[in-house]
């Protein structure tokens, strides 16, 4: 066990022996104001420069991600103790224990006058490191995210599974938040979100919204999703479908009169179908394929692409709507034909990633070089660009 692990173990033991009032305050009682102020200065700098993320890693200064590019913040490189003093005050006893056991922990926190943040604390080279996401104070709209207006129709669905896929940092959570906000604006629904951690905080308007945070309000996604089914929800948001049990329960919920929204880490719509099926044993896949063909409403794959103007980024999206033809292909296992259905389904609101990139080029938002760097099928993009 390293010196750091020994010190962390002692801290956990000390917190667990503390009085209840101390334990409820968490690790915040174990740091001085200087480390808190230092982190606040970094966060203020990130907000001022329009950064989406902050990286705290020993050996380099705080790194800011601005318009997708990493830049160094002003100041000297951090050492291991600097990083520890920044992040440990954020942790409650249970989170310290999780960090000790799993070597990683996710949580959200609030800084007055600065806003809300999501942080992942982890280990690298024997020391702590952290990635902090700055969360917008306002719920985004589809328009503000520059997403296709046709996606708004998904918020009117009364049942079905809507998946948003893409790499980390591509805006999946923001897209889901915009869809939930549309539900909240348009109809009286009972909306339950299960997130790790809660990122956007929704105020009740036309709808009543419950937001459940994994780790704080519940032990995991799967247990909570089964429980939520008994709470008469109309709309369920599952922050991420991480395991077969969660996937199976989400499919059942989408089949039985609920609108279910969730995310996966895949590049395109067809990969999302394969990812769900491959999560289950081979013997169960025919049943899951049948369920998916009935439950699926839409898959949105997205990526953020550097704009032609410096400092801008635009979303490129692939949209597959579960038409009768799409459902039939999923049910029969003819996934290789889904792409042709997407490419000819513009009237239903569908588009391939290459069609989306070509449209961004024609609008002058991105360069053709950028489009080719981010496409999956070069020949298709060449054909769409003419």
C-alpha positions in Angstrom: 0.0 0.0 0.0 1.4 3.4 -1.0 1.9 6.3 1.4 -1.1 8.0 -0.1 -3.3 4.9 0.4 -2.2 4.8 4.1 -3.1 8.5 4.6 -6.5 8.1 2.8 -7.3 5.0 5.0 -6.5 7.0 8.1 -8.7 9.9 6.9 -11.6 7.5 6.2 -11.2 5.9 9.7 -11.1 9.3 11.3 -14.2 10.5 9.5 -16.1 7.3 10.4 -15.2 7.8 14.1 -16.3 11.4 14.0 -19.5 12.6 15.6 -22.7 12.6 13.4 -22.5 16.4 12.9 -18.9 16.1 11.7 -19.8 13.2 9.4 -22.6 15.1 7.8 -20.3 17.9 7.0 -18.0 15.4 5.3 -14.4 16.0 4.3 -15.0 19.8 4.0 -14.1 20.0 7.7 -10.7 18.7 7.0 -9.3 21.4 4.8 -8.4 25.0 5.3 -9.9 27.9 3.3 -6.7 28.3 1.3 -7.2 25.2 -0.8 -10.9 26.0 -1.3 -10.0 29.5 -2.5 -7.3 28.1 -4.8 -9.8 25.8 -6.5 -12.3 28.6 -6.8 -9.7 30.8 -8.6 -9.1 28.0 -11.1 -12.9 27.5 -11.6 -13.4 31.3 -12.0 -10.6 31.4 -14.6 -12.2 28.5 -16.5 -15.6 30.2 -16.5 -14.2 33.5 -17.6 -12.4 31.8 -20.6 -15.5 29.8 -21.5 -14.0 26.4 -20.7 -16.0 23.3 -20.7 -13.6 21.2 -18.6 -10.7 21.6 -16.2 -8.0 19.0 -15.7 -6.0 18.8 -12.4 -3.0 16.6 -12.9 0.3 16.7 -11.0 3.2 17.9 -13.1 1.3 20.4 -15.3 -0.7 23.6 -14.6 -4.4 23.3 -14.5 -5.5 22.6 -18.0 -8.6 24.1 -19.6 -10.6 22.7 -22.5 -11.8 25.6 -24.5 -13.7 24.9 -27.8 -12.4 21.4 -27.6 -8.7 22.3 -27.4 -6.6 22.0 -24.2 -4.8 25.1 -23.0 -2.7 25.7 -19.9 -4.0 28.0 -17.2 -1.7 30.7 -15.8 0.4 29.6 -12.9 3.1 27.0 -12.1 2.6 23.2 -12.5 0.6 21.5 -9.8 2.3 18.9 -7.5 0.5 15.9 -6.0 -0.3 17.8 -2.8 -1.8 20.7 -4.7 -4.3 18.3 -6.4 -5.1 16.6 -3.2 -5.8 19.9 -1.4 -8.1 20.9 -4.3 -10.2 17.8 -4.4 -10.3 16.1 -1.0 -12.4 18.9 0.6 -15.2 18.1 -1.9 -15.6 14.5 -0.6 -18.0 13.2 2.0 -17.0 10.1 4.1 -18.9 7.7 1.8 -17.2 9.2 -1.3 -13.8 8.9 0.4 -14.5 5.3 1.0 -15.5 4.8 -2.6 -12.3 6.5 -3.8 -10.3 4.3 -1.5 -12.0 1.1 -2.7 -12.6 1.8 -6.4 -9.7 4.3 -7.0 -12.3 6.6 -8.7 -15.4 8.5 -7.7 -17.9 10.8 -9.5 -19.8 13.6 -7.8 -21.3 17.1 -8.4 -20.7 20.2 -6.3 -21.8 23.8 -6.1 -19.8 26.9 -5.7 -21.6 30.1 -4.8 -21.4 32.7 -7.5 -19.6 30.2 -9.7 -22.2 27.5 -10.5 -22.5 23.8 -10.5 -19.7 21.3 -11.5 -19.3 17.6 -12.1 -16.0 16.0 -11.1 -14.3 12.7 -11.6 -11.5 12.1 -9.1 -9.1 9.2 -10.0 -5.6 8.0 -9.7 -2.7 8.3 -12.1 1.0 7.5 -11.4 0.3 7.0 -7.8 -1.3 10.4 -7.1 -4.8 11.9 -7.4 -6.0 13.6 -10.5 -9.4 15.1 -11.4 -11.5 16.1 -14.4 -14.0 18.8 -13.7 -17.0 19.6 -16.0 -18.5 23.1 -15.8 -22.3 22.7 -15.9 -24.4 25.5 -17.5 -26.7 27.2 -15.0 -29.6 27.2 -17.5 -31.2 24.2 -19.2 -30.2 24.3 -22.9 -32.7 24.2 -25.7 -32.4 22.2 -28.9 -32.0 25.5 -30.7 -29.2 26.8 -28.5 -27.4 23.5 -29.0 -27.8 23.8 -32.8 -29.6 20.5 -33.0 -32.1 19.6 -35.7 -35.6 20.9 -34.8 -37.1 17.5 -35.8 -35.8 16.1 -32.5 -38.4 18.1 -30.6 -41.0 15.5 -31.8 -39.4 12.9 -29.6 -40.4 14.8 -26.5 -44.1 14.3 -27.5 -43.7 10.5 -27.5 -45.7 8.7 -24.9 -43.5 5.6 -24.9 -40.4 4.1 -26.5 -36.7 4.1 -26.0 -34.7 7.2 -27.1 -30.9 6.7 -27.1 -28.3 9.4 -27.4 -24.9 8.1 -28.3 -21.4 9.4 -28.8 -18.0 9.9 -27.2 -17.4 11.5 -23.8 -17.9 15.2 -24.0 -20.0 15.3 -27.1 -23.0 16.8 -25.4 -25.2 13.7 -24.8 -26.3 15.0 -21.3 -27.2 18.4 -22.7 -29.3 16.9 -25.5 -31.2 14.8 -23.0 -31.7 17.8 -20.7 -33.1 19.8 -23.6 -35.6 17.0 -24.4 -36.6 16.7 -20.7 -37.1 20.5 -20.7 -39.5 20.2 -23.7 -41.5 17.6 -21.8 -41.5 19.9 -18.8 -42.8 22.8 -20.9 -45.4 21.0 -23.0 -47.3 18.5 -20.8 -48.2 17.5 -17.3 -46.0 14.4 -16.8 -44.3 12.6 -14.0 -40.6 12.6 -14.9 -38.0 10.6 -13.0 -34.3 11.0 -13.8 -31.6 8.6 -12.5 -28.2 10.2 -12.9 -24.6 9.7 -11.7 -24.3 12.5 -10.7 -27.2 14.9 -11.3 -26.0 17.6 -13.7 -28.9 19.8 -14.8 -31.4 20.7 -12.1 -34.9 20.9 -13.5 -37.6 23.1 -11.9 -41.1 21.8 -11.9 -43.3 23.6 -14.5 -46.0 21.7 -16.4 -44.4 18.5 -15.2 -43.3 17.1 -11.8 -39.7 16.1 -12.0 -37.8 13.8 -9.5 -34.0 13.6 -9.8 -32.3 10.6 -8.2 -28.6 10.7 -7.8 -26.7 7.3 -7.8 -24.6 7.0 -4.7 -26.5 9.6 -2.7 -30.2 8.6 -3.2 -29.7 5.1 -4.5 -27.0 2.4 -4.8 -27.1 1.8 -8.5 -29.0 2.3 -11.8 -30.6 -1.1 -12.0 -32.1 -1.2 -8.5 -33.5 2.3 -8.9 -34.9 1.6 -12.4 -36.9 -1.4 -11.1 -38.2 0.7 -8.2 -39.1 3.7 -10.4 -41.4 1.4 -12.5 -43.6 1.3 -9.4 -43.8 5.1 -9.0 -46.1 5.7 -12.0 -43.7 7.7 -14.1 -44.5 8.9 -17.6 -40.9 9.7 -18.6 -37.7 8.0 -17.2 -34.2 9.3 -17.9 -31.4 6.8 -17.2 -28.1 8.7 -17.2 -26.3 5.7 -18.8 -27.1 2.1 -19.6 -24.1 0.5 -18.1 -25.1 -3.2 -17.7 -27.4 -5.8 -19.1 -29.8 -5.6 -16.1 -30.3 -1.9 -16.6 -30.7 -2.4 -20.4 -33.3 -5.1 -20.0 -35.3 -3.1 -17.5 -35.2 0.0 -19.7 -36.4 -2.0 -22.7 -39.3 -3.4 -20.6 -40.2 0.1 -19.4 -40.2 1.4 -22.9 -42.4 -1.4 -24.0 -45.0 -0.9 -21.3 -46.1 2.7 -21.7 -43.1 4.8 -20.6 -40.8 7.2 -22.6 -37.3 6.2 -21.6 -34.3 8.3 -22.5 -30.7 7.2 -22.0 -27.1 7.2 -23.4 -24.5 4.8 -24.7 -20.9 5.2 -25.8 -21.0 4.3 -29.5 -20.1 6.2 -32.6 -23.3 5.6 -34.7 -26.8 4.3 -34.5 -26.0 0.8 -35.9 -23.2 0.3 -33.3 -25.7 1.2 -30.6 -28.0 -1.7 -31.7 -25.0 -4.0 -31.7 -23.8 -2.8 -28.3 -27.1 -3.5 -26.7 -27.3 -7.0 -28.2 -23.7 -7.9 -27.4 -24.2 -7.1 -23.8 -26.4 -10.2 -23.4 -25.5 -13.9 -23.6 -26.0 -15.3 -27.1 -28.9 -17.4 -26.1 -30.8 -14.3 -24.9 -30.1 -12.2 -27.9 -33.1 -13.2 -30.1 -35.5 -12.2 -27.3 -33.6 -8.9 -26.7 -33.7 -8.2 -30.5 -37.4 -8.7 -30.5 -37.8 -6.4 -27.5 -35.6 -3.8 -29.0 -37.5 -3.8 -32.3 -40.7 -3.1 -30.4 -39.4 -0.6 -27.8 -37.0 1.5 -29.9 -38.2 5.0 -30.8 -35.0 6.7 -32.0 -31.2 6.7 -31.8 -29.3 10.0 -32.0 -25.5 9.7 -32.5 -23.6 13.0 -32.2 -20.2 14.5 -32.1 -18.9 18.1 -31.6 -16.9 19.3 -34.6 -14.5 22.3 -34.7 -16.1 25.2 -36.6 -14.7 27.2 -39.5 -14.5 30.2 -37.2 -11.9 29.8 -34.4 -13.3 28.9 -31.1 -16.6 27.5 -32.3 -17.9 23.9 -32.4 -21.0 22.5 -34.1 -22.9 19.2 -33.5 -22.9 16.7 -36.3 -25.7 14.2 -35.8 -26.9 10.9 -37.1 -30.6 10.3 -36.4 -32.4 6.9 -36.8 -36.1 7.0 -36.2 -37.8 3.6 -35.6 -40.1 3.4 -38.6 -41.8 0.2 -39.5 -39.0 -0.6 -41.9 -36.3 0.0 -39.3 -38.1 -2.1 -36.7 -38.4 -5.0 -39.2 -34.7 -4.9 -40.0 -33.8 -4.9 -36.3 -36.2 -7.8 -35.6 -34.8 -9.8 -38.5 -31.2 -9.1 -37.6 -30.5 -7.3 -40.9 -28.6 -4.5 -39.2 -26.3 -3.9 -42.2 -29.3 -2.5 -44.1 -30.2 0.1 -41.4 -27.8 2.6 -43.0 -29.7 2.7 -46.3 -33.0 3.3 -44.3 -31.4 6.2 -42.5 -30.0 7.8 -45.7 -33.4 7.8 -47.4 -35.5 8.7 -44.4 -35.1 12.5 -44.5 -38.9 12.9 -44.6 -39.1 11.1 -41.2 -36.3 13.3 -39.8 -33.5 10.8 -40.3 -29.9 11.6 -41.5 -26.6 9.8 -41.6 -23.5 11.4 -40.0 -22.1 12.1 -43.5 -25.3 13.9 -44.5 -25.1 16.0 -41.4 -21.4 16.9 -42.0 -22.1 17.7 -45.6 -24.9 20.1 -44.6 -22.6 21.8 -42.1 -20.0 22.3 -44.9 -22.7 23.8 -47.2 -23.8 26.2 -44.5 -20.2 27.4 -44.1 -20.1 26.3 -40.4 -17.2 23.8 -40.9 -14.6 23.2 -43.5 -14.6 20.2 -45.8 -11.2 19.1 -44.3 -12.9 19.0 -40.9 -15.8 17.1 -42.3 -13.6 14.4 -43.8 -11.6 14.2 -40.5 -14.8 13.4 -38.6 -16.7 11.2 -41.1 -17.0 7.4 -40.8 -17.5 6.8 -44.6 -15.4 8.9 -46.9 -17.1 7.8 -50.1 -20.5 8.7 -48.8 -19.3 12.2 -47.7 -17.7 12.8 -51.1 -21.0 11.9 -52.8 -23.1 14.2 -50.5 -20.6 17.1 -51.1 -20.9 16.6 -54.9 
